[in-house]
């Protein structure tokens, strides 16, 4: 058995075996070290996989030697190799980061369960990304979602509203997943296959109402999972009340993976010959993307809670991703992929900074950020740099995203969308600026609820956070890395869908 | 009148699916009680289970339990893969169309070698049951072909007379002989061939049921924890309690929430 030949399955098998073992470890430090170790191993496997795909082209892995379309296939091309790298990379940074934050926010007896669930959640997200089997997507999606509900509910130790948030997420997430299954069922009924490549083959020429209904179910189901603008209601509460480390991990990965699934289905399973794909772009993704950008940004502006503000900002950022997708061009798709990657970097860093503040101040209300630059300067600057990235200031990844998006908007002839992108970035400037003003210019509270010691967050949190902040700058300067890969991935996807180059 | 009645009655399983789906979704949205929401969610998911079971049904098919005999053998090699492909393609087309194709093929090949009939049978798996055409599985193509071959082998005379052939009864008899030979070849001597329902959707939905049970368990566990934390599982009371906790007013429900906490 050659380990390299088994490489595509390692990112799934390694953490899924490690997860139940976590439960057997004594509470405290051990589960954390164990989970971190395996997040790094998974990250290493994903890097190796990415290198291989980047050099040799797509890899198909037959699970249990059952040849597709009968067997389950893992199919890795550049697009999902990038998302795999992203998910495992964020995990590799957030897991080590989590220790002190979790120590404060989670009952110590629950730590084996917590890290076990975190590993399962990561496995599920990686599985959704890597699989080439449509039903497998559902299974992995629910693996990650179920552990996600449990992880969010663990925030109840600090705030009982985490429970209702998790419950609402569970109800909406389950409806979304079930819609997705209905869609898959319709496609299966029409074609008799579940393998994505095979589905694409057999769907050719079958433009009937059953296929359109299948697509609609999949789009709405995934729309719920990725918090597409009017379906986002579960997200703000879930992200606000979840434990800080969970928020940092899920905000950076969960919705991105759902965006990837939509991309995969639109471009690899369906294609542009279907009239409803064009209609979905024009009448669903474009208007909802634009609406999300503005409504969610405006709502974010008026939040008293920084975590909730960032959660609404996530909904707005998903609007950008959908907008890029809706242009149906290589440039648009590149912009979406770049933004999927970049947004994970900035939101990960921002939520980690909030976790540091929660650790010292015990709150994520904006009042806790007053005068933070005098108390925790390192954290403050991490927040400000990632915040600038969120706005889209040059030399940060956010600028690259916006640049690609603007370029795509103008090339697709949607010049008004270009102006709207800039306008909504100004709203982002306002809400990030508001927090920055509080952090830099206000005097820290000397007494009362938000008073806190003049103490920086521990190094175990600062180092991972600054790794992400550095990534924000590095990938903002070395634009050829993400941009180049995303362009290649977008071209490959576009070729699959048979769209105009 | 009769037409649309048959149309409705023949698809009773789909009506069940639609009714359950709408009922379930309505309960999820309309009920404020968290446990009732979970119940609604379960009804909603059940509709999807039934839908998948419906997909798996093949006309005259029995439970997909292997009974031994005719399933192994040479023709389950690469050609079956092809037959499977055709089966799946046929699924998209109307049953009548497929039936016509079968007729035409048999017309042409009846006087020919049995092998061709075998192909014809394999390539038109939807001829036998109109329901089957929509519920095709890759492997099922070959099996249905087997079954039809069996059908022909058992009743050569009737089968032959059923086809639109211009020859005399002798010719028909010969054709039927040829047909039965071909069919016998195709079916691998399958005198007691069995048509199985498509097991794959059932397997899929078993997975989905496991996921559904897990979701229900997590949901109910959350409901229990919510009751511990708030003292209620009614949505509006929960909202009131949160508002009081955050803003300190809404006096109406203050005592209740206080008792709960």
Interface residues (C-beta under 8 A of the other chain):
Chain A: X69 X70 X135 X138 X139 X142 X146 X149 X150 X153 X156 X160 X161 X163 X164 X166 X167 X170 X171 X174 X175 X177 X178 X181 X182 X185 X188 X189 X190 X191 X192 X193 X194 X202 X206 X208
Chain B: X25 X28 X34 X37 X41 X44 X45 X48 X51 X52 X55 X84 X87 X88 X89 X91 X92 X134 X135 X136 X137 X138 X201 X204 X207 X208 X211 X214 X215 X218 X219 X222 X223 X225 X226 X229 X230 X238 X242
